[in-house]
Amino acid sequence: MNDKVVLNHWAHEWLADLGLSANWVEYITLGIDIILVLLLSLVVDFIARKVILRIVTRYVKRSKNQYDDILLEKRVFRSLAHIMPALVIYYSLPYLFDESVSLIQFLQKLVITYMIINIINVGHKFLKALEHIGLSSPRFEGKPVSSYIQVAMICMYIAGGVFILSNLVDKSATAILTTFGAATAVILLIFRDTILGLVASIQISGNDMVRIGDWVSMPKYGADGDVTEINLTTVKVRNWDKTISTVPTYAFISDSFVNWRGMTSQGVRRIKRSLNIDIHSIKFVDDELYKKLLKVERIKGYLEKRHEEIRQSNESKKVDKSILINGRHLTNIGVFRIYMESYLAEHPNIAQDQTLMVRQLQPTEMGVPLEIYCFSNDIAWLNYEQIQSNIMDHLMAAVGHFELHIFQNPSGSDFRELRR
């Protein structure tokens, strides 16, 4: 007596006593077996989900480890529970169809395929949990965690597809991969952006070029704002106007961009602005202007010291002072430049430990530029704009005290004045 008869001996006798034919007895017995297996698999599924999973959930919630909480939240354990009923069905098939080997093999292939898909689903949720852990961990702050997770998912999907195909066609995974090797060129063409993105992600991470939260500027792609996401193929940038720019990951390797992280890490932001001085207003400082500028407290000490140095130098060389071009003299633009430096050195919102200077640039058709180069100690956009605006407001108002004029192209009102 075979295993099937042993397991269903009571069913055979009971059905035979009812006067049913041998074929009907076999069919009904098979149906009973199938129902029993399905009931058994449902019981196992119930035990896995309602009993084992509940015990695991209770243990996880009591645990101080936060990682298992994330695995529970991402439903990793729940997905694992679905594998157990499939195992019951797989090992029950030989008892249900012991006389049909081909049918058993076909059904077992379907069950194995289901289990592989389920395992892939578990792996997917596990990797999403790892991504969540990585993105929330200070250790991986700014790293392209999503890119690595996506690469792992692609490898997992490819491996799962190979195993499913290998199971269905009765070929080894090695033979399947060998076949795929012949189609490498096609695969490279299909996954071109993915491969480029993978290489770019590795280089970005290895060289620490871009992190999530960095302010980057990439005019070619219209991106100017904070990096919100780095994945395998794209980098998302939230611009200051609240729009989202999507930039290919490999563009950060092949194209130029500006990363303002250094400014953020040091807590300073550069101010680089110019005042264009009308060349016709530049002159030597005469006695009248000198006496007037002595009343300016910021440069009084400088004027007295420089005036004494110049007087001694001119007297030692017996310079003819009747013409100002002879000897050494102060100029109003030079004194104003010193005033600008003194004003910035006293400003509470200018970082004094950073480069601070006022320099004269090459004269142009717009006049002589006096450029401010310094750093604000407040990098917040609104505050930064107010600081540099206040500085420029003051300097533009102060320039007239030095008998200088800011260059400005003639406007309509200027031409109207000329016609009067």
Beta strands, then each sheet from edge to edge (+ up, - down):
strand 1: 215-218
strand 2: 223-230
strand 3: 234-239
strand 4: 244-248
strand 5: 258-259
strand 6: 269-277
strand 7: 357-360
strand 8: 368-376
sheet 1: 4+ 3- 2+ 1- 5+
sheet 2: 6+ 8- 7+
end
